[in-house]
Amino acid sequence: MITIRYELREDPAGWTVWDLYHDEPVTHGGRLAVGLTRLYADDLVALLVASDMKRTITRGPAF
C-alpha cells in the first residue's frame, strides 16, 4: 500500500508543503517550503509524491 506523505496547508503568507511523516514543513533545496504560491506548492507536492511513490515501488517504504 502506498501512503501519500505530503499535503498542502494554507498559511498566512500563502501555502506550505507539509511532510505528514515528520509533521513539519518540507525542506526543499535548503529552504522551507512555506509562503509559496498555490501553483508552485501544487507542483512541488506532485513532484515529491511522484518521487516518494517511485522510491516505495522500487525499494519499499522509507518509513
FENJO-V677124 format. One line per field, one symbol per residue. ss: DSSP state (A for helix, B for strand, O for the rest). A space follows every 10 residues. Layout:
# FENJO-V677124
ss->???
This chain:
# FENJO-V677124
ss->OOOOOBBBBB BOOBBBBBBO OOOBBOBBOO BBOOOBOAAA AAAAAAAAAA AAAAAAAAAO OOO
